[in-house]
Amino acid sequence: MSIAADLLPPDTAIDYVVVSFVGDLPLLRLQARSFARFHLPDDIGRIIVVNNDNDSTSFDQRFEAEVRPVYGDLAGKVEVVRADSLLPGITQSRRGWRRQQALKLAACRLVQAPVSVSIDSKNHLIRPTGKAIYRTPEGRLIVPGRKRWSVPDACLSYFGVPEESWPADVSNIVTPYPLVTAQVLSLLEELERRGETLATLFETKGQFFEFALYYAWLVAQGREGIYDLSAPIIATGLWPHKFPDPERPLRRLVAQTGLPHLHWLAIHRKTQEVHPALKEVVTGLWQGFGLIGSTEEGIAILTAGGMPAAEAAETDDAAEEAPDGDGPDQAGTAEAAAGGAAEAVAETQAPPEPRIDPVDALLIPGFRTGRETLDILKVFAGLTGPRVLDLGCYRGGSTLVMALLGKHVEALIEGRFWPDRLAPILEPRGMRALNLPYDEYEPEAPLDGIWASHVIQNQRNPGLFLDRCRRHLKDDGWLAVVVPPLRSRITAGKVNPGWNVGALMYALLAAGFDLTRGHFVTHGFNVVAFVPKATRVLERHADAFADPSLWPFKLDSRRGFEGDIRHCNWPQEFRDRMATGLSELALEGPEAALAEARRLATIWV
């Protein structure tokens, strides 16, 4: 297949597929308005709306009255189909999130375009858009990538892909997701050949998700190259119910919506549960993009899935709301929704502005540096001197953060892709990104610091790895070791699958590092140790228990100690630095780096 020529020919439009139900009609209305406002009409063949509601007649009636007119000139391209026609025999009890996954694939039988884009009701456009946003200049389709996890593992196994051929990165499972029609149809043919019924597949195989299954099929056929998993993202969203602190993802969302290559926004229904002040931030975004006319209108959508009173007067139908992904099961009136909105507005006359650090919000998600890892990285940058080695830098987020904070960094990662991307950024600043295993690396001079984040679990011999780190450090150098907590699942490459703080302490002491001046914490999915190089190495690792003065706490040399330590010697100043934004910390170094960090963020986020 010629990727550039066959997938999106210049004279061919694309189709959209959205599966919806009554509870999502307010969001679907917002989506329709965004299509009318922002999408190039000639780039759309059809918009296929799948009616997945228990009361199909009610959905059809309300869609025609409340939603279709909002599409404007695109209304004639909208086709509504019922779930029953795509999945015959579907029952009311089987509708909902799992059924929605099957319908997204089944709807491709109706698609006439070579590429369709699967979207959810919560997705809406925020800037002018055409089919070109879904492909790279080289002609590959764009979906965000992520590390493999149990779901794609199960799908790859289902299609018999040998484990040694499993890719390290797979496509994410979020919408919008461009689907190649011919490949989806070949997947459906394969499922039928296996005797699978699409109507029950995702219920009987709960470990499957629709896009993970599709991507695994591409891998099995050797066709995954039609997607670029590393291109700049074109969509972002807010799922506040998945975070203990909804302000954090909201700050990132606000910053990302300013990126010129960001075209789609998704606001999950669960946003109705956040504080009214945060809802007003979301409605402010909608107003800024011209998608709603008033704060009241936006608050009504977020509060109860209804419409404001002015629009509710146009219909006497009830507005229904549903739990996350399930069928509608909770009724409420549009008037009640509007009343709830008014109450929410009254509760917060002057909502606080969200605290946004543009560098935190833009740079870090783009280079796939996790929030918790960033927190502790900021502490390490304040401990160590200027010359730092970054081991296993992945996409370069940690490298660029340390460079932003004034460090002279060398980065090591095996494989050409990410060193090639990082090199043009680092080399003009006298830094390097090397495609080189650590056991082949020798620094030009002893290092002030080594940052080894989520690397040691991949080492067959952690002791030798730590010995090498010590040898490369200055006498006053610092080592940062970040490893995952102990877990039972064993995955490829992770020969040391988990640690706790106590076990990591013992390994570091035996390798010649000073625990008494070290700092230790368990933070998110990170077990962390910052330790300086000790003056000597113990002759025998058992000697560590013979001298209690080597430990930062009172040690019972006979009975040992409980290793599941939450923190040790982690002072308040570290906590303060973890909570400080990169922009503020960067002022300790070259202020000009802030503008550069923002520029870099707009490239890859």
N, C-alpha and C positions, 0 to 999 in steps of 0.2 A: 504493500500500500504506500502510495506517495502521500506523505502526511500533509504537506503544504497544499497540494493540488486537489486532493480528494475530499478533505473534511469540510472546508468552508470556501467553496468556490466564490469568486467575487459576485456573481450574478444569482446566488442562491441565498434565500432567507433561512432563518432558524425558527424552530417551534419552541414554545414554552409549555411546560406541564406543571400544574399545581393541584395538589389534592387538598380538599378543604371540607369543612362542615359548618353548621350554623354558628357555633361558638366563635369561629374565626372570621365571620363575615365583616366585622368592623376592620380587622387587619387586612382582609382581602380588599376591602374598599380603599384603604390607604394604598395598597399595592397597585390597584387599578389606576388611582390618581397619579401615582408615580410613573406608570407606563405612559399615560397620556401626556404627562409633563416632560418626560426625559428621553423616551426611547424613540429611535429613528423608525418611523412606520414601515418603510420599505424593507427593513432588516428583519421584520417579523412575518412569518408565514401564518401561523395560527397560535392562539393561546388556548390550550386545552385545560379546562377546569373540571376536575373529577369530583363529583358529588359523593362524598363518603359519609353522609349523615344518616342516622337511623330513620329520620323522617325526610325522605328524599323529596317529597312534594313540597314541604315547607321550605327546604333549601332552594329548590328551583324557583319558587315564587318570590322569595326574598332576594335571591340573587338578581332576578330580572328587574325587580323594583329598586333595589338599593345599590347594586354594584355595577351591572352592565352599563348604565348610562354614564358612569364616571370614567369609563375607558375612552370616551370621546370618539375621535375618528377611528380608533382601534376596535370599537365595539363589534363591528361586523366580522372581525377576525377571531372573536371569542366563541368557542364551542364548549358547551356544558355536556358532560356525559356522566351517567350514573355508574357507581361502582359495580352494580349488578351486571351491567353489560360487559364489563371488563373481566370480572371474576364471577361467573355464573355460580349460583348456589351459596353465595355469601350470606351469612345470617347476621342479625343485629348484634348478637353477642360477640361476633368476631370482628366487628368494626373497631377502629381505633388506631393506635400507633403502629402496631405490627401489621395490620391490614394496609395501612398507609404505605408501608415499605413495599409491599407486593404491588400495590396499585401504581407506584412510580415506575416500576419496570413494565407492568402490563400495559400501561398507557402508551408505551413506545410502539405498540402494534398499530396505533392510530396516527403516529407521527409520519409526516410526509417529507420532512426535511432530513438531510444527511446528519444533522446534529440537532438535538433538542436539549434544552436547559431545564433541569428539574429544580423547582423552587418550592418553598413553603409559603403559607399565607403570611408568615411573619416577615418575609423578605420584601423590601421595597427599595426602589432606586433613589439615589440622592444627587445624581448629576447626569448630564447628557451621555447617552449610552447607545451603542450599536453592537452588532455581532463581533466587531473587531476586538472587543475587550476580552473575549474568551480565548484568544490565541496569541502566542508569542510571535515576534517577527519571523522566526524560523518556521512557523506553521504548526507548532504543537499546542494542544489545548491546555488551559490553565486550571489546575486544582491545587489547593494547598497540600503539602505533604506533612507527614508525621511519622514518628517511630512506630514500628510494628507493635501490636499488642494482641491480646488473646482472640479478638474478633477476626482480624485478617488471618491470623494463624489457623483458625478453624476453617476459614474459607479456602485457604491455600491447600490445606490437607484434604478438603472435600474434593478438590479437582486433581488430587494426586501429584501436586508439585513437590518434588524432592526437597526436603528441608534445607539441604545445602544450597538450593537455588532460590530460597526465599529472599526477597530484597530487604535491606535494612530499613528503608523508608517506603511507606505506602501512601496512597491518597487518603486524605481525611474524608469524613463522611458527612460533611456539612454542605448546605445549599447556599448559593446556586452551584449546581454540579452539571457541567456539560456532558452529555452522553452521546456516543456515536451510535446512531440508530442501527446500523448493520451489526455492530458488535453486541448490542443488547438483544437483538433478534436471534443471533447465533447462541447467546447464553440461554434464552428461553427454549430454543430447540434442544440444547443439551439437557436442560432440566426435564423436558418432556421425555427425552430418550432415557433418562434415568428413572422415569416413572414418578417424578415429583409433581405435585399439584401446587401451582403458584398460590392458590387460595389458602393453603395451609402451611406453606413452606416455612415462613418466618415464625409461626406459632410452634410448630413441631421442632424447629431448630432455632431455639432462642439465642444461640450464640452467633447467628448470622445477622448482618445488616445489609441493606440493599446495595449500597455503593461499595462496601467491602467485598461483597460477593462478585459484583461486576468487575472490580479491579483485579480480584484474584483470577477471574476468568481470563482477563487480558494477560496476566502474568503467565497463566498456563498456556496461552497461545503465542507467547513471545511478542505481544503487541502493546505492552505497557508504555513503550516509548512514545506513543501518541500524546502522552501527557507530560507536561513540565511541572514537577512538584516543587520547584525552587523559584519560580517566577514571582514577581511582586503580587501580593494578594489583591483581589478585586472586591472583597467583601469582608465585613466585620459584623459583630453582633453583641448583644447583651443577654446573658443567661444568668441573672443575679441570684437565682435560687441555688446555683452550683458553687457559690462562694460565701464564706462566712462574713466577709466584708464587701458588700455590693458596691461601695464607693470605689474600690480599687479597679475592678473591670470597667466601671463607668468612666473613670479618669482616662483609661486607655482608649475607650470607645470615642470619647470626645476628641482626643488628639488624633486618632486615626481617621476620623471623618474629614479632617482637613487635608488629607493626602490626595493629590490629583488623580492617582490611579485607583482610588477606592470608589466603587460605583454602587455597591449594594450595602444596605444596612438591615439588620435583623433585630427586632425587639421581641423577646419571648413574652408570652402571656403572663408568666410568673412575675413580670415586672410590676404587676398590680399589687404585689405583696411588699414592695420596698417602701421606704419612707417617702411621704409626699414631696419633700424637697428634691429627692432624686428623680421622682417622676417629672418634676418641672424642668429638670435639666434635659430629659429626653424630649419633652414637648417643645422645649426651646430649640432643640436640633431640628425637629420636624417643621417648626415655624420658619426657621432659617432657610430650609430647603423648599419652602413654599408648599408643603404637603398638607398643612392644616391652617385654618384661619385664626384660631384662638387657642389660648392655653386651656380653656374649658373643654374644647373639642378633644384635645390630646389627653387630658386627664380622664375624660369619660372613657376613651378607648382603653387606657391603662388600668382604670379602676375596676370596671366590671364588664369590659368587652362590649359596651354599649355605645350609643351615639348621644351627643348633646341634645338638649331639649328642642332646639330649633329644628334639628333634623329628625328627631323622634316624632315630631308632630306629623311628619309625612307618612308614617306607618303606624298601625296599631299592633304589629307583630311583636312578639316577645323576643328579647335578645338573650340568647343562651350562652352560658360559659361552661367550659369543660376542664377537667384536670389535665395535667401535662400529657398530651398525646392521646388521651382516651376519648371515647365517644361522649357526646353531650349528655350531661346528667344533672345540671344545675340551672334552673330557670331564674330569670330576673327580667324586669321590664326596662325598656330604654329610659323611661322617666326616672326609675330608681338609680340607674347608672348616672344620669345627669345630676341627680341629687347628691350622689356620692362624690361626684367630681366637685360640685360646689363646696361641699363640706371639706374636701381635701384642700381646695384653694384657700378656704378661710383659715384652715389650720396653720398654713405657712404663708403669711403675707409677704415675707422677704426671705426667700430660700437662700441659703448660703451658696456661694460659688464653689464648685468642686475644685479641690486642690489638684492642679495638673502640673506635672513636671514634664515638659515636652520630650526631654531626652529619655527619661524613664519610660514614658508612654510609647514613644516611637521606636527608639533604637533597640530596646531590649526585646520586644516581641518579634521584631524583624529578624534578629539574629538568633532567635530561639534560645535566649538565656532565660531560664525560669526565674520567677519573681523571688523565690526563697534563695536561689543561688546568687542572684544579684545582691540581696541583702547582705549576705556574708562576704561576698566579693568586695563590697565597699569597705568592710572592716579590714580585710586583709590588705587592701591598697593603702590603708593608713598605717599599717604595721611595718611593711617591708620597704626596702630601699628602691632605687630607680630601675635596676636591671632585673627583669622578671621573665621567667620561662613559663609559657602557658602550654601545658600538656593536654592533648586531646581537645583542642579548642572548638571542635565541631564547626558551627557556622561562623564563629568568630566573635560572638557577643562578648565573652569575657575578655578577649584580646582588645577589642575596641573600647570597652569600659575602662580597662587599665590604662590604655593609651590616652583616653580622655582625661583620666585623673593624673596624668603626668608621668606615667611609667614608660620606659623603653622596653618593648616587649618583643620576644621571639615566640612564634607559635608553631607547634608541631602537631600535625595530623596526617594519618596515612590516607592515601587517595589523592588524586589530582584536583578534584573539583573545588573544594573549599580553599585550599592553598592558592589556587589560581585566582579565586575571587578576592581573597584577602590581600594578596601580594601587591596589587596596584595601590591599595590604600596605605599599606604599611611601609613599602619601600621608599616613597618620597620622604618619609619621616625617619629614615635610617633603621627601620625595623624589617623583620622577615617573617614570612609564613612558609614553612618547609614541609614538603611531603617526605617524611622521614620517621621511622620508628625510633623510640627513645633510646633503645639499646645501641643505636648507631650514631647518636648525637654526642658531640663534645662542644661545650661552650668555648668561646674565644678567651674568656676569663671567668673566674668564679662569680656566681650569681648572687644577687641580693635576695631573691625569692623565687620559689617554684610554686605555681598554682596547678594542682593535680586534682581536677574535679571529675568525679565519676570515671576514673581511670583504673584505679587499683583493683576493682572487681574483675577487670579483664586480664589481670596479670596472673600467669600461672604460678609465679613465685613472688609474692608481695615483699618478702624479706630482701631479696636481691634488688627489687625495684627501689625500696626505701634506702638501701645501701648506696645505690647509684645517686639518688637524690642528695644524700648527705655529702657525697664526694664532690658534687657540682656546686655546693653552696659555699659562700664565704664563711668565715668563722662566726660572724654575727648574722648569718643568713637565716631566713625563715622559710619553712615549708608549710603549705596549706594542703591538707588531704581532705577531700570531700567524697564520701561514699554513701551508697544507699543503706537504709536500715535493713536489718535481717528480715527476709521474707521466705516463704516456703517454696514459691514457684521458681523452678530452675529454667533459665532460658539460654539460648545459644550465645556463646562467648563469655558469659558471666560465670567464670570458674570459681569466683569467690562472691557468692550471691548476696552477702549482707553482713553488716557489722553493727555493733553498738559502741558507745563511747569508750567503755572500759576495754574492750578487745582492741580497739584502735590505739588507745593509750599504751597498752602493753607492747604491741607491735612496734610502735614508735620509740619507746624507751629501749627496747632491745636493739633497735637500729642506730642508736646514738643520738637521740633527740632529748631535749630538756623539758620534762613535763612540768616542773615546778614553775617555769615561766611561761608555760603554754596556756592556751585558751580553748575551751571545748564546749560544744553545744549540739543539741539535736534540734533542727529547724526545718519543718516541712519534711520533704523526702531526702533530707541531708543529715548525715552524721559527720560532724565537722571537728577538725583538729588544726589549730595553728600552733606550730612549735618551732622554737629556735634550735639551731644546731648545738649539741652539747660538746663539752671539751673532750670527752672520751666516749669510747664504745665499750659496753660491758663485755668481759671475756666470755661469759655464759649468760644466756637470756634468763636462766633461773636465778641468777644473782640479783635480778630486779626486785625479788621479794625478800632478799636478805638485808636490804638497806631501805627502810621506810622513808628516809629523807629524800629519796628520789621521786616520791609521789606528791601530788599537790593536795592530798587529803590524808587523814589518819588511816594507816594501812594495818590490817591484821595479817601479818605475814604468814600465819598458819592456815587461816580459813579463807583468805582471799577477800574479794569484795563483789558486790552486785554491780555488774557492768552496764546495766540499763540506766545511765546517768543522763538527765535532761540537760544540765549545764554545769560547768565547773570553771571558775575564774573567768566568768563572762560579765564584765563590769557594765555599769549603767552607760558609760560613754560609748560602749559598743552598740548597745540597744539604740542609743540616740543616733549613731551614725547609720545604723540599718534603716532607720525611719527617715533619714535625710535624703532629699532628691539628688540625683546626679548633677543637675544644673548647679545647685548650691555647692556641692563638693568640688565640682570642676573649677570653681573660682579659686581653689587652692593652687591650681596649676594654670596653664595658659588659658585666658578667657576666650581667646579666639577659637579654642577647641569646641566651644558650644555650637557655634554656627556650623562648623564642619560636621559635628555629630548629627545635627538636624538634617543637613544635606544628605549624609549617608543613610539616615533613616528613611528618607523618601525613596531611596533606590530599592530597598529590599523588603520593607515592612509588608 
